Each structure stands twice: as C-alpha cells, then as structure tokens.
Amino acid sequence: MQTGVSGMLIFELEAESRSDMGKGASRRLRRAGKVPAVIYGGGEDPQAITLQHSEILKRLDHEAFYSHVLSVNVDGKTDKAVLRDMQRHPAKPVIMHMDFQRVDENKPIRVHVPLHFIGEEVAPGAKAGGLITHELIEVALDVLPRHLPEFIEVDVSGLNVGDSLHLTDLPLPETGSLVELPRGEGHDLPVVSIHARRGGGEREEGEAAEGGEAAAEGES
C-alpha cells in the first residue's frame, strides 16, 4: 500500500452507507462536508455511500488514484473498486458525486491509464528544433486488476523530425490489451510526433533578418 506525504493511505477510502436519496439529500450531505457516491458491480446490488470531502480532495492530488484499484471500506466491509466517474462543481473546488465499480481480481477491467513521456530533451528531432506533439495523453486498457499500471511510459528519445510513435509501439503490462486496436484498420493511432516547426525555425528567421538588412542598405 502506497502512502501520501503525511502517511495517508491514498488507495484506501473510509465510507458509510446511506439511505437518504435524491437531490435534497445530496445537497445536505455536501453542506455537511461529505460526498455522495455509489459503488456497483461485482455481482452485487449498487450501494449508496458517503465519503469525507476533505479526505477525497487529498487523494485526488495523486495521479495514481484515478487508475488504481482502491479499497473502499463501507461499514466494516471492504470492496476492491476503481473510480469510474466523478462530477465536479463547475465553479467551485467541490466534488459533487463519485461512482466506483467493484472489481474481480480474476476478471479484466477497462480503465483509462495516463501516459508519461520521457526522453524529450534528448530526442534528435527536438534538438534539431522540431516540435513535440502529444497526440494522446491517456489510453483505454483492458487488464487484470493485479497488473493495472499507474501509467504507461512513452520513450521518445530516439525520434527524429517527422517520426511518430503509435499505439502498437507502447509497452503494455502483463495481460494488458489496448481497447482501440481490435477495432480494425486505422485505429493504430499516433501517440506522439515530432514535426518541423512552421516557418522553418531559427535559420529562416536569421536569413529573413539578413535579407531585410540588405534591402535597407540597397535603399540607402
């Protein structure tokens, strides 16, 4: 189990079951500093729960929280689950509602995993003045819960101007498969590319400046 800065268990949530439903009940919970939520799946009935808003905010500071298997403790019973949906207030730092899906350790789950890009500062294309473009920042992955990665590393250190990496170039965890690829031709999407900068970069700018100076001398 990983811990946060103050020893907090970022992947463990303490929750309480709730029976009050509806918008009015949800508003009362939020005023009391709680987050209405639901946990469902795993062959069990959906269960309405509440969480402490302050504790949730602390965990949201950790990227891994969004793509990790969580332990949700509800009235003394622990469920393994993943965060499926989260609604935020459009103008305030308030979590309005959360959805959690129970997971079976022996069945694949579908999750969105963030991509971490490394090697950008040493890529030949970047050193030549090319522009690195992240075409994707996360990918949908089917994977067994025990092999769920916190992120997938994308190494661009070998790319030149005009090069790109696609979904089939990504290193996947054991039992992991990308959701997009089986959909057929044209779905091996680009993940990151290095393009030549428009305008030709510093060299053309320098040549343009020299041309302007020559023209000015000619006029004089």
Number of C-alpha atoms within 10 A of each C-alpha: 6 10 11 13 8 6 8 13 14 23 21 19 18 17 22 16 16 14 9 13 10 8 9 9 13 19 14 14 19 19 9 11 13 24 24 26 22 16 23 16 14 15 9 9 9 14 15 18 22 22 23 18 18 13 14 17 13 13 19 12 12 12 13 18 18 22 19 21 24 22 19 23 16 18 11 10 9 15 20 18 23 25 18 16 12 13 11 12 10 9 6 7 9 17 19 19 19 19 18 22 21 23 21 17 13 10 12 19 18 19 23 18 21 20 18 13 15 13 14 18 11 13 20 18 24 21 13 12 17 21 17 22 12 15 14 14 13 15 17 14 22 17 22 20 23 15 14 23 21 18 19 17 15 18 18 24 16 13 21 20 20 12 14 20 20 15 18 14 13 15 12 19 15 12 14 19 17 19 15 15 14 10 9 8 8 8 14 17 15 15 21 22 21 24 18 17 13 8 9 11 13 11 11 11 12 11 11 12 12 12 12 12 12 12 11 10 9 8 7 6
